[in-house]
Amino acid sequence: MKNHIAELRKNEGLTQQQLADAVAVTRQTIISLENGRYTASLPLAFKLSAFFCRPIEELFEMDDE
């Protein structure tokens, strides 16, 4: 699953740690999300969606595989 977390975070001028603190996860979780090594759980996806004020569909997209 692809995501636009890094792009959105950078557009907001946030560090990975600041985003992690805002959605109550570790910085390592944000790093793994941004690098595509981790797929967000549904609760985390909702937190990120609310934080960025965007629908989940704008944050995540399915790979063609």
C-alpha positions in Angstrom: 0.0 0.0 0.0 1.4 3.4 -1.0 0.9 6.5 1.2 1.4 10.2 1.1 2.4 10.7 4.7 5.9 12.0 4.1 4.6 14.5 1.6 1.8 15.8 3.8 4.1 15.9 6.8 6.7 18.0 5.0 4.1 20.3 3.6 3.0 21.0 7.1 6.6 21.6 8.2 6.5 18.8 10.7 9.3 16.5 11.8 8.7 12.8 12.0 8.7 13.1 15.8 6.2 15.9 15.9 3.8 13.8 13.7 4.4 10.7 15.9 3.6 12.7 19.0 0.4 14.1 17.4 -1.0 10.7 16.6 0.5 8.8 19.6 2.9 6.5 17.9 6.7 6.2 17.9 8.9 8.0 15.4 10.0 4.6 14.2 6.4 3.9 13.2 6.2 7.1 11.1 9.6 6.2 9.5 8.3 2.7 8.6 5.0 4.1 7.3 6.8 6.6 5.1 9.2 4.0 3.8 6.4 1.5 3.0 7.6 -1.1 5.5 4.5 -0.8 7.6 0.8 -0.5 6.7 -1.1 1.6 9.1 -3.8 0.0 11.3 -7.3 1.3 10.8 -7.2 3.3 14.1 -3.9 4.9 13.0 -5.2 5.6 9.5 -8.2 7.4 11.1 -5.9 9.4 13.4 -3.7 10.5 10.5 -6.8 11.3 8.4 -8.2 13.5 11.2 -4.8 15.1 11.9 -4.3 16.1 8.2 -8.0 16.9 7.8 -8.2 14.7 4.7 -10.1 11.6 3.8 -8.2 8.3 4.3 -8.4 7.8 0.5 -6.1 10.8 0.0 -3.5 9.5 2.4 -3.4 5.8 1.3 -3.8 4.1 -2.0 -3.7 0.4 -3.0 -0.8 -0.9 -5.0 -1.7 -2.3 -8.4 -0.4 -5.7 -7.4 
